[in-house]
Amino acid sequence: MRHRWFFGVGIGVLIVLVVGAGVVSAGPLKVFVTLAPQKEIVERLGGDRVQVMVLVPAGADPHTFEPSPAHMKTLAESSLFFPIGVPLEKNLIARIKSLNSQLHIVPMDRGLPKRFFTEHRQDDKMPGSVKAETGHEHGDAKAKVGSAQRTASSHEHHAHAAGEPDPHVWLSPPLVMAMARTTVLALMEADPENRVGYEARYKNFLSDVAALDLEIHTIFQDAKPPRVFYVFHPSWGYFADAYGLEQVAVESEGKEAKPAHLKDIISSARRLGVKTLFVQPQFSTRSAEMVAREIGARLEVIDPLAEKWMDNLRQVSQRLREAMP
């Protein structure tokens, strides 16, 4: 009887040790995201329960990036993948599923209202236009458009086709709040034992994003119409929508810049006294430099793909406000 008691205790201790070791050795969830700004969002929600890896490395162009076999292998071995709606993911997801059909893929942009890339407006619809009132065009802009057109037409193809949804949803704090809910629910499903921690981090994150949203509204509250900023690549449409601003982009839905479109851009920018054309670090600035010279503006870099998402939006807001006519 005594031996049986010791045997029972021994088995019980072994079970406790095995189970305890399983809990201790269970590391964080391996989570993949497509873009660097997503990393901060997932880390804020997951805390030490997640190890977040980014598919597109810093400085790479998401429009042309091609993941290596090593990327694909690591991604397929992760617990969760959060795509965000950028074009490269269309073929990527099918390839991932062929490597690991059990990988949980949760689109972070699920259910979000999307804006769409459309053909650019004609000059009489551009900010600050006087064409409808005067009935004529500005000859100096028409004369200067030729050299800018030749350079802009040679710009590498890296934008988006007309009619496609704009994927840059992470640049709108209100949309990020919705994305956070989708993300935290997926994390809790994958790691239900730590639900309480996820819920607490989710509430804290929402509070911080709401404060950022209010701060950005305050930055632009005294901006006078037309509250416009000029960019080369149309990344900031959702941001503009969130704060009652207008983004005017030199690129026209991923197509070579047409003479009429460049003429409209140059004319409206000069009428408004625009002094800054914003570019992003992932692309060559050669074409943008030519357009900026025709406008009489300088180039400034703002990065829609910066990893420090919250700090970046705060800084970009200040720079856009300072650049407004």
N, C-alpha and C positions, 0 to 999 in steps of 0.2 A: 504493500500500500504506500509505504514511504517512497519507494522507487517510482511508483506511478505518479505520486504528487510532484516529485522533482521533474519527471518527464513532462508532466502537464505544464509546470511553470516554465520549463525550458522552451517548449513549443510556443507558449504565450509570449515569452521574451523575444524569441526569434521573429514571431509575426510582427511585434511592435517595432523591432529593429528594421525589418525589411520595409514595412510601411513607412516608418519614419525616414529611412534612407531614401525611399522613393520621393517623399515630399521635399526633402532637402536637396536632392539631386535634380529635381524637376526645375530646369532652368527657365529663363524667360521665353516667351513666344517669339519665334523668329518671324518677323514681319517684313514684307517687301512693299515699298511704294515706288511709284514711277518717278516722281519729281521731288526735288529737295524741299520745297515748302511743305509738302505733306509730312515730312519727317518730324517737324516740330509739333504738328497737330497730334500725330499718333503717340509721340513721346510724352506729351502733356497728359494725354488720356490714359496711357498705359503705364507710365512711371517705370519702376524697376521690373515690371512684369513683361516688358517688351524689349526686344533687340531689333532696331529698325535699320534696314538697309535700303539704299536708294539705287534704282536701276540706272537712271541717266546721271552720269557724274557731273560735277560742277564744271561749268564752262562749255559743256557739250550742247549742241543744238538738238532739241527733242524731235524736230521735224526730219532730221537726217540720221539720228543715232541708230546704230545697229548693235544689239547686244551680242556679246561674244558667247561661245559655247560654255565658258566658265560662268558667265552671268546666268545663262539659262539653267545650268545645273544647280547653282546656289538658289536661284529663285524657286525651282521645282522642289527643292528640299525644305522650303520654308513652311510655316504653319498657315499664314494668311498672306494674300496679295491684295492690295488696294489700288486698282487702276483708277484713273481720274478723267478719262474721256479724251485723251490726246490721240491723234491719228495712229501713232506707232503701235498702240495697244491692240488694234484690230487684228493683225496677223499674229501678234505676240501671244495673245490669250489662247489661240488654237494650238500654238506650238507648246505652250506650257501644259495644257491639258493632255497632250500626247505623251508628255514626260511624267506627269503625275495627275491622274484623273481625280485624286482625292484632295488635291489642294483647294482650300476654301478661297474663292475669288469673290470679293465684295467691292463693287464699284462705289467709290467714295462719293461720286456725283449722282448716285441713284436718286431719282425723283425730283431733281432740281429743275426749275424752269430755265430753259436755255435761250440765249439770244443767238441770232444767226448772222453770219457774214453775208452782206448784200452788196449789190453794185453801189458804188459811191454816188453821192448826189451831184447834180449839176451845179455850176457856179452860182446860179441865182438862189440856190438853197444853202449855200455854204455860210458859215458864221460871218457876220459883218458884211454880207453881200450888198452891193448897190446896183447890181446889174438890172434888176427888175425896175428900179427907179430911173436909171439913166438911159437904159436901152442900148448901151454899148459896153465893150470890154476894154480893159486897160491894155494899151498897146505894149507897154514896157514888159509886162509879164508875158505877153504872147511872144514877143521877140526873144526873151531869155529862155523860153521853155525848151528850145532845141537841144542845147548842150546838156541840160539836166535830163531830158528824155533819153539821150544817147547813153548816158551813164546809168540811169535807173533801169533801163531796159536790159542791161547786162548784169543786173543784180541777181545773185543766186536765188533759186526758187526755194523759199523756206516758209511761206505763209500758208494760207488756207483757201480752199476753193469756195466760190460764191455758193450760198445755200447750205453750207456746212455749219453745224453748231459750233459756236465759239467755245473752246475748251477751258478758257482761263478763269474758271469759277473760283479758284482759291484766292483771287484778288479782291473778292467781295466779302468783308466780315460777316454780313448777314447770311450769306450762303455758306460760309464756313461753319456757322452755328448749326445749320442743318446737316452739313457733312459730319460734324462732330457726333451728332446723335447716331447716324448710320455707322460710324466707326466704333463708337463705344459699345453699341449693341453687338457688333460682330466680335469685339474683344471679350465681352462678357460671355458670349456663347461659347467661345473657344476656351475660356478659362473661368468657368462659373464659380469656382471656389473662392475667387478673389473679387466677387461682384461688388462688395461694399467699397473697396478701394477704387474701383473704376467709377462708381457712382459719385464718390467724393471728388475725384479728379475732374470728372465731367462738369460738375457744378462750378468748381473753381475756374475751369477753362472758360465756360460760358460767361462767367462774371468778368473775366479779363477781356474777352472779346467784346462784350457789351461796352466796357469802359473804353476800349480802343475805338469802337464805332462812334461813341459820343465825342471822343477827342478829335476824330477826323471831321465829324460834322462841324465842330467848333472851329477848326482850322479854315474851313471854307465858308463859314457863315456870312462873312462880310464881302465875299467875292461878288463882283458885279457881273451882270450878263455881258457877253454870252457864256461866261464861265467855261472857257474852252482851253484845251492844251493840244499841242501838235506832237505826234509821234511818228516814227518811221514804220514800225511794225505794230499792228492793231491788237496789242495785248491787254489794254486797260479798259475795255468796254464795260465789264461788270463793275469795276471800281467806279467808273464815271456814272453808271446808272444808279449806284448806291448813294451817291452824294450830289446828285443833280448837276453833274458836269457833262461836258461834251468832249469826246475824243475825236480828233481829226487825224487820220492816218495817211501817210504818203503811199504806202503799199495798198494795192487794191485787190484784196482777196487772193493773194498769191500769184496774181498775173503780172506780166510786165506792165510797168506804169505806162498808161496811155498818155499821149500829148495833152488831150483835153483835161484829163484828171490832174496832171502836173500843173497845168496852167491854172486850174481852179485852186489848187493848194497854194501856189505861189501868190496868186491874186488875193485870196482871202487872208493869208498870213500877213502880207504886206499892209493890207487895209487895217488890220487889227493891231499892227505894230508888234507882231510876235517876234520875240528875240531868242527863243529857245526851241530847238527841235530835239526831242528825246529819243534816244536809241537804247538798245540793250546789248550787253557784252557778248552774247552768243553769236552775233552776226558781224560781218564786215561793215565798216562805216563809210566805205568809199563812196557809195551812191548817196548816202545821207549827207556827206560833206558837200557834194555838189548842190544838192537841193537847199541845204542851209545857206550856202553862199548866195544863191538866187533870192532867197527870202531876206537875207541880211541877218541871219540868226547864228547862234553858236550851238554846238552839240553838247548835250549832257546825257550821261549814262544813268539809267534806272534799270534795275534788274527784277523782272517778274519771277525769276527762278531762285532768288536768294533763299538760303536755308533758314535764316533767322526771320521767319515770316512776320511776326508781330513788329519787331523793330524795323524791319524793312518797310512795311506799310506806313509806319509812323514817319519815317524819314522821307519816303517818296511823297507823302501828302504835303509835307513842308516845301519840298522842292517844286512840286506842281503849283502850289499856291503862289510861291515867289515868282514863278515864270508867267503867271497869267497877266494878260494886258490890263 
